[in-house]
Amino acid sequence: MRVEVLGGLERRRRWSQDDKTRIVEETLVPGTKVTEVARRNGVAASLVFTWRRQARTSEQVAPSFAPVQIVATEVEEPPKLLPASDGRVRSVATARTGLIEIDLGNRRRIRVDAHVDPEALARVLEVLERR
């Protein structure tokens, strides 16, 4: 049994982001019980569950990297050529050249092609980041 005496006015223990991340990562090992990890680290299990939820819902302040999957696509039929005078419309195959899909989480996804205006995309991503 471990006893920790806290002095001064502050009665709560402050956990660093590194400690929170380490404890949450311990709970993600298959077969590990959250209550055992919490007990071993001297923290309430409910707090560990809160940290896990925050990590899942991206409430964390620091940016994190997400896995990326690059998928090659096959064009089943040659693209249909449009009249050169019609600059408003592109064929479907041409429009998908250089397609990039950005998954923002929470069921939000952006798909852009090679012809996207970088300044417009930056504005859209900035607005979505604030939400």
HELIX and SHEET records of a PDB file:
HELIX    1   1 GLN A   17  THR A   27  1                                  11    
HELIX    2   2 VAL A   34  ASN A   41  1                                   8    
HELIX    3   3 ALA A   45  ARG A   56  1                                  12    
HELIX    4   4 VAL A   92  ALA A   95  1                                   4    
HELIX    5   5 PRO A  118  ARG A  130  1                                  13    
SHEET    1   A 2 ILE A 100  GLY A 105  0                                        
SHEET    2   A 2 ARG A 108  VAL A 112 -1                                        
END                                                                             
